[in-house]
Amino acid sequence: MSKAISSGCASGEVHHEAGGTVPRDTVHWLSLAAAPTFAFMAFATGGLHGGPPEMLCSAALGASPLSGMVLMYLLMSLFHLAPWLKLISHSSLP
């Protein structure tokens, strides 16, 4: 598995262990994209009833909408809120 290493360089790049670099702006925007993407996936998974997965699983008829994949996507969305909270806290400063 690869990982990015931030060395605090003034160049504004994050060094990748494979030898390349990723612009810091790209990393920032990708971190902001995670929470809304997971929230949308939770809505799409829980909001679209009557699809093929429900036809395949008879146990899904009485299941709670906040179980399985919907719950996982909601938790992932919550775990990825930190960049949004940081952005909001910095933008609300006078």
N, C-alpha and C positions, 0 to 999 in steps of 0.2 A: 504494500500500500504506500502511496506517495504522500508526502506532507509538505506544507509550505513553512518556511522559516523566516520570521521577520527579524532582521538584524538591526533595525533602527537606523538604517542608512539614510542619508539625506537625499538619495536618488529617487525616493518614492516608489521603490519596487520591493516586492516580496520574493525572496530567493526560494526556488523550488529545489528539492533534494536531487532531482534528475539533472540539475545544472542550468536550467532555464530560469527566467524571471517572469513574474506576473505583475503588471502595473497595480499599484495600491488602489487606484480608483476602481479597477475591475473587481478586486476582492471586496471592496466596500459595497458596490452595487449588487454583487451576488449575495452578500450577507443580508441585504435589505430585501432581496427577492424571495428568500426562503419562507418567511412567515406568511405572506399573502398567498404564496403558492400552496402551502400545506393547508391553509384555511379554505381555499377554493376546492382543493381535493376532498376535504372533509365534507363541504357542502355538496359537491357533486356526487360523492359516494352515498351520503345520507339522504340527499334530496331527490334522487332519481329512484323511485320505488317501482317495482314491477318489472325489473330488468331480468336478463337471463340468469344471473346468480340466484335470484329468488326462486326462479322456476326449477333450478337444479337442487336447491336445498329446501326440503320441506320444513326443516327446523327454523328457517329464517322467517317464517310467517309470523310468529309471535315474538320475534327478537326485538330488543330495544334498539332504537335508532342510534344510541350512543354506545354501541358495542363494536368489537372487532376493529375494522379498518377506520371507521369514523372516529372512534376514540383515539386510535393511534395517530391519525392525522391532526386531530385537535391538540394532542399533547406535543407533537412535533412543532406545530405552529406556536404553542406557548413557549417551548424551549428556544425557539429562534426569535423571540421578541426583543432580546437584549439590544441588537443594533438599532431597532426602532426606538426603544426607550432612551438610548444614548442620544440619538438624533433629536428627539423631542426635548430632552433636558437641555441640550446645547442650544437649540433654537429658541427656547423660552427665556434665556438669559437676556437681561437688558443691555 
